[in-house]
Amino acid sequence: MLPYATAAEAEAAVGRGLTWAEAAWFRYSASIPDYCLYCHNVPILLLVYTLAPLPLALLELRRHLPLPHKLQPGVRHPPAAFLRCYAATARVLLLAVGPVQLASFPAVRAVGIRTGLPLPSAGETAAQVAVYLLVEDYLGYWIHRLLHTPWAYHHIHRVHHEFTAPMGYAAPYAHWAEILILGFPAFAGPAIVPCHMTTFWLWFVLRHLEAIHIHSGFKLPFDPTKYIPLYGGVEYHDYHHFVGGHSQSNFSSVFTFCDYIYGTDRGYRYHKASLSKLKEMAGNHVEKGDENGFGNGKQD
């Protein structure tokens, strides 16, 4: 809750006039306790999870339409699969993530995440989110590798790999323990570099959108993420799901440098090189779907 009764008091404390964003934040948050602001995370993430995958899901459900940009065109999920995936994930988000979020506010306050004025600049926000992406990607890489060890895969991670041809709604589809475990690297960045609550919300929204993106199953030609240096993307992660539980490749969730440094992208690079060679030998007359290497059958 902001310690100012009026906008004039806020301007006096800041030492200048409020920007339009700061004025809007003042109007919204002045009378809301910090705990309630933090709890916004749960409905925000549930809203993003509900709406962001919807356009491609509706496209895939139109059975009479061809899907030229789908990486595994031989697999088209029926409506029951989408409903089952959404219901299971929403249940985990509400019953597992929700209570943890509600109980973790003391940790958020302890690391210094603030709600007051002034708001961070665009540059500060971008720099902090960049740090969070790097921290989460590195820690998430090792946790993902551990989840592919025999015990962890059999008891926890196999749930996420039920979808060998992923879709956006399958991004957070996982065992409740995995969801909680992967929350640690996501929170590590803000714990190391504390931020404003608005940046905290933005970080989790962007990370959630990125997870939905790489699980979408569609390699769209107008995808702007292809201009992000070292970004893995849809095809990179789709290969990880396509190979399945025995996959020892492409563990990174955002960038590719950990897989490259530790040699866990060799299978993928060999796969892509083999496809390029086959394509060249075939005179570039490769059917759509096979050009990405994701046909109807699985491979190791």
ROVEXDREN-741124 format. One record per residue (C-alpha): residue in one letter; x, y, z; residue number from 1. Coordinates in steps of 0.001 Angstrom, whole numbers, plus 500000, padded with zeros to 6 digits. Layout:
REM ROVEXDREN-741124
(pt "a",(X,Y,Z),NUM)
...
***
This chain:
REM ROVEXDREN-741124
(pt "m",(500000,500000,500000),1)
(pt "l",(501395,503375,499020),2)
(pt "p",(502089,505732,501934),3)
(pt "y",(500518,508708,500152),4)
(pt "a",(496969,509965,500601),5)
(pt "t",(496931,512078,497453),6)
(pt "a",(498736,512354,494154),7)
(pt "a",(500162,515668,495335),8)
(pt "e",(501827,513915,498270),9)
(pt "a",(503230,511314,495911),10)
(pt "e",(504632,514002,493608),11)
(pt "a",(506206,515771,496574),12)
(pt "a",(507863,512526,497694),13)
(pt "v",(509119,511734,494191),14)
(pt "g",(510265,515302,493656),15)
(pt "r",(508593,515758,490288),16)
(pt "g",(505302,515289,488510),17)
(pt "l",(504088,511743,488056),18)
(pt "t",(504253,510159,484626),19)
(pt "w",(501004,508792,483197),20)
(pt "a",(502093,505269,484193),21)
(pt "e",(502927,506362,487727),22)
(pt "a",(499625,508205,488022),23)
(pt "a",(497785,505092,486866),24)
(pt "w",(499752,502953,489327),25)
(pt "f",(498933,505390,492122),26)
(pt "r",(495225,505310,491326),27)
(pt "y",(495206,501516,491237),28)
(pt "s",(497505,500548,494092),29)
(pt "a",(497219,503377,496619),30)
(pt "s",(494682,501545,498763),31)
(pt "i",(495640,497922,497979),32)
(pt "p",(497886,496107,500477),33)
(pt "d",(501192,494826,499115),34)
(pt "y",(500140,491253,499847),35)
(pt "c",(497101,491602,497600),36)
(pt "l",(499239,493111,494840),37)
(pt "y",(501577,490129,495028),38)
(pt "c",(498622,487730,494865),39)
(pt "h",(497716,489212,491472),40)
(pt "n",(500273,486792,490023),41)
(pt "v",(497922,483822,490177),42)
(pt "p",(494967,485293,488204),43)
(pt "i",(497352,487031,485790),44)
(pt "l",(499131,483776,484941),45)
(pt "l",(495856,481863,484690),46)
(pt "l",(494504,484489,482287),47)
(pt "v",(497663,484351,480136),48)
(pt "y",(497588,480551,480127),49)
(pt "t",(493928,480550,479073),50)
(pt "l",(494137,483099,476257),51)
(pt "a",(497650,482936,474768),52)
(pt "p",(497489,479375,473338),53)
(pt "l",(493897,479785,472139),54)
(pt "p",(494437,481046,468541),55)
(pt "l",(496683,478141,467492),56)
(pt "a",(494491,475672,469375),57)
(pt "l",(491436,476848,467430),58)
(pt "l",(493443,476619,464205),59)
(pt "e",(494442,473028,464923),60)
(pt "l",(490868,472092,465812),61)
(pt "r",(489678,473148,462344),62)
(pt "r",(490084,469685,460846),63)
(pt "h",(489478,470716,457247),64)
(pt "l",(492302,473286,457272),65)
(pt "p",(495851,472282,456310),66)
(pt "l",(498570,473156,458822),67)
(pt "p",(501650,473881,456710),68)
(pt "h",(503607,475376,459606),69)
(pt "k",(502955,472656,462164),70)
(pt "l",(506193,470852,463027),71)
(pt "q",(504491,467489,463487),72)
(pt "p",(501627,467695,460985),73)
(pt "g",(500806,464012,461412),74)
(pt "v",(499586,464689,464948),75)
(pt "r",(496406,466716,465374),76)
(pt "h",(495087,466814,468911),77)
(pt "p",(491343,466213,469330),78)
(pt "p",(489175,468551,471423),79)
(pt "a",(489276,466072,474318),80)
(pt "a",(493073,466361,474504),81)
(pt "f",(492932,470148,474700),82)
(pt "l",(490252,470038,477381),83)
(pt "r",(492086,467394,479414),84)
(pt "c",(495339,469331,479212),85)
(pt "y",(493745,472646,480159),86)
(pt "a",(491726,471220,483034),87)
(pt "a",(494687,469323,484512),88)
(pt "t",(497012,472308,484299),89)
(pt "a",(494489,474811,485651),90)
(pt "r",(493915,472475,488580),91)
(pt "v",(497640,472319,489342),92)
(pt "l",(498012,476090,489014),93)
(pt "l",(495147,476694,491422),94)
(pt "l",(495793,473918,493948),95)
(pt "a",(499609,473807,493967),96)
(pt "v",(500991,477093,492640),97)
(pt "g",(498226,479212,494178),98)
(pt "p",(498826,478216,497815),99)
(pt "v",(502611,478554,497387),100)
(pt "q",(502139,482031,495952),101)
(pt "l",(499887,483023,498833),102)
(pt "a",(502378,481738,501402),103)
(pt "s",(505563,483077,499824),104)
(pt "f",(504937,486791,500288),105)
(pt "p",(507371,487060,503252),106)
(pt "a",(510168,485876,500942),107)
(pt "v",(509177,488428,498312),108)
(pt "r",(509216,491209,500877),109)
(pt "a",(512512,489968,502355),110)
(pt "v",(514391,490144,499033),111)
(pt "g",(513251,493726,498487),112)
(pt "i",(510590,493651,495789),113)
(pt "r",(508843,497014,496128),114)
(pt "t",(505474,498487,495234),115)
(pt "g",(506045,502199,495714),116)
(pt "l",(506946,505139,493521),117)
(pt "p",(508749,505983,491311),118)
(pt "l",(508199,503240,488763),119)
(pt "p",(511316,501781,487119),120)
(pt "s",(512396,503127,483751),121)
(pt "a",(512034,501051,480611),122)
(pt "g",(515798,500530,480527),123)
(pt "e",(515914,499338,484134),124)
(pt "t",(513022,496959,483532),125)
(pt "a",(514609,495543,480363),126)
(pt "a",(517966,495042,482095),127)
(pt "q",(516370,493266,485038),128)
(pt "v",(514279,490982,482825),129)
(pt "a",(517409,490126,480819),130)
(pt "v",(519184,489098,484034),131)
(pt "y",(516184,487017,485090),132)
(pt "l",(516139,485228,481741),133)
(pt "l",(519827,484329,481997),134)
(pt "v",(519593,483173,485625),135)
(pt "e",(516437,481161,485043),136)
(pt "d",(517777,479627,481854),137)
(pt "y",(521007,478433,483499),138)
(pt "l",(519388,477024,486634),139)
(pt "g",(516475,475605,484637),140)
(pt "y",(518891,473807,482328),141)
(pt "w",(520397,471804,485193),142)
(pt "i",(517058,471094,486810),143)
(pt "h",(515733,469884,483459),144)
(pt "r",(518735,467576,483066),145)
(pt "l",(518113,466175,486547),146)
(pt "l",(514473,465598,485658),147)
(pt "h",(515676,463339,482838),148)
(pt "t",(517535,461019,485198),149)
(pt "p",(515715,457657,485502),150)
(pt "w",(514071,458153,488909),151)
(pt "a",(513032,461773,488380),152)
(pt "y",(511730,461092,484885),153)
(pt "h",(509674,458074,485927),154)
(pt "h",(508161,459694,489006),155)
(pt "i",(507844,463332,487919),156)
(pt "h",(508877,464509,484447),157)
(pt "r",(507144,461822,482379),158)
(pt "v",(503850,463666,482902),159)
(pt "h",(505118,466633,480889),160)
(pt "h",(506340,464325,478119),161)
(pt "e",(502928,462752,477593),162)
(pt "f",(502652,465209,474709),163)
(pt "t",(505340,464151,472234),164)
(pt "a",(503802,466682,469838),165)
(pt "p",(503387,469630,472216),166)
(pt "m",(500807,472388,472070),167)
(pt "g",(500625,475724,473866),168)
(pt "y",(498370,474437,476618),169)
(pt "a",(500940,471731,477416),170)
(pt "a",(503604,474285,478414),171)
(pt "p",(502819,474045,482149),172)
(pt "y",(501263,470577,481869),173)
(pt "a",(503355,468682,484398),174)
(pt "h",(503455,466927,487742),175)
(pt "w",(502687,469334,490572),176)
(pt "a",(506162,468727,492029),177)
(pt "e",(507804,469769,488760),178)
(pt "i",(505801,472991,488648),179)
(pt "l",(506978,473863,492154),180)
(pt "i",(510588,472829,491496),181)
(pt "l",(510785,474976,488355),182)
(pt "g",(509422,477914,490314),183)
(pt "f",(512780,478182,492092),184)
(pt "p",(514888,479267,489075),185)
(pt "a",(512087,481645,488025),186)
(pt "f",(512207,483376,491420),187)
(pt "a",(516024,483278,491715),188)
(pt "g",(516546,486244,489378),189)
(pt "p",(514250,488659,491260),190)
(pt "a",(515817,487449,494513),191)
(pt "i",(519294,488336,493220),192)
(pt "v",(518258,491603,491540),193)
(pt "p",(515141,492939,493327),194)
(pt "c",(512634,494820,491222),195)
(pt "h",(509333,496648,491319),196)
(pt "m",(506149,494602,491586),197)
(pt "t",(505145,495618,488059),198)
(pt "t",(508433,494209,486744),199)
(pt "f",(507806,491082,488804),200)
(pt "w",(504437,490618,487114),201)
(pt "l",(505938,491354,483692),202)
(pt "w",(508726,488818,484217),203)
(pt "f",(506364,485959,485007),204)
(pt "v",(504045,486893,482141),205)
(pt "l",(506946,486978,479646),206)
(pt "r",(508371,483703,480953),207)
(pt "h",(504956,482079,480718),208)
(pt "l",(504463,483375,477170),209)
(pt "e",(507899,482071,476196),210)
(pt "a",(507033,478611,477535),211)
(pt "i",(503747,478638,475621),212)
(pt "h",(505601,479749,472494),213)
(pt "i",(508187,476949,472476),214)
(pt "h",(505456,474371,473135),215)
(pt "s",(503117,475706,470449),216)
(pt "g",(504155,473140,467838),217)
(pt "f",(504038,475736,465050),218)
(pt "k",(507062,477272,463317),219)
(pt "l",(505475,480410,461909),220)
(pt "p",(507306,482392,459198),221)
(pt "f",(506531,485755,460824),222)
(pt "d",(507816,484766,464271),223)
(pt "p",(509826,487757,465619),224)
(pt "t",(511683,485595,468173),225)
(pt "k",(513958,484319,465391),226)
(pt "y",(515823,487627,465678),227)
(pt "i",(516706,487047,469353),228)
(pt "p",(520356,485926,469586),229)
(pt "l",(520853,482357,470867),230)
(pt "y",(517104,481865,471347),231)
(pt "g",(516135,478213,470960),232)
(pt "g",(512575,478610,469772),233)
(pt "v",(509783,476250,468833),234)
(pt "e",(511638,473804,466610),235)
(pt "y",(514466,473458,469138),236)
(pt "h",(512145,472419,471975),237)
(pt "d",(509762,470469,469764),238)
(pt "y",(512663,468149,468956),239)
(pt "h",(513139,467508,472691),240)
(pt "h",(509512,466382,472986),241)
(pt "f",(509609,464449,469730),242)
(pt "v",(512518,462314,470930),243)
(pt "g",(510692,461771,474207),244)
(pt "g",(511759,460389,477552),245)
(pt "h",(515126,459129,476326),246)
(pt "s",(516067,462594,475120),247)
(pt "q",(519460,463803,476270),248)
(pt "s",(519338,466856,474034),249)
(pt "n",(517994,470413,474103),250)
(pt "f",(517456,470872,477840),251)
(pt "s",(517588,474669,477702),252)
(pt "s",(514247,476404,477964),253)
(pt "v",(515123,479803,476475),254)
(pt "f",(518637,480125,475053),255)
(pt "t",(520921,477515,473507),256)
(pt "f",(524299,478352,475040),257)
(pt "c",(524093,475836,477929),258)
(pt "d",(523318,472985,475551),259)
(pt "y",(526202,474075,473335),260)
(pt "i",(528699,474496,476199),261)
(pt "y",(527853,471164,477831),262)
(pt "g",(527412,469238,474596),263)
(pt "t",(523739,468386,475005),264)
(pt "d",(522766,469697,471596),265)
(pt "r",(524882,467241,469592),266)
(pt "g",(521964,464977,468769),267)
(pt "y",(519926,467920,467536),268)
(pt "r",(522774,469347,465454),269)
(pt "y",(523427,465923,463928),270)
(pt "h",(519717,465590,463223),271)
(pt "k",(519591,468971,461469),272)
(pt "a",(522769,468255,459492),273)
(pt "s",(521352,464909,458356),274)
(pt "l",(518131,466560,457235),275)
(pt "s",(520041,469203,455291),276)
(pt "k",(522026,466508,453545),277)
(pt "l",(518909,464497,452696),278)
(pt "k",(517203,467620,451443),279)
(pt "e",(520143,468413,449211),280)
(pt "m",(520251,464853,447852),281)
(pt "a",(516524,464910,447172),282)
(pt "g",(516831,468154,445252),283)
(pt "n",(514831,470019,447856),284)
(pt "h",(511715,467954,447065),285)
(pt "v",(510987,467121,450680),286)
(pt "e",(507440,466994,451905),287)
(pt "k",(506330,469601,454382),288)
(pt "g",(506715,468273,457926),289)
(pt "d",(509659,466039,456998),290)
(pt "e",(511727,469146,456277),291)
(pt "n",(511661,469810,459995),292)
(pt "g",(512511,466231,460756),293)
(pt "f",(509362,465594,462743),294)
(pt "g",(507406,462970,460874),295)
(pt "n",(504825,460609,462259),296)
(pt "g",(507222,458244,463923),297)
(pt "k",(509477,458800,466905),298)
(pt "q",(513215,458516,466866),299)
(pt "d",(516028,458566,469385),300)
***
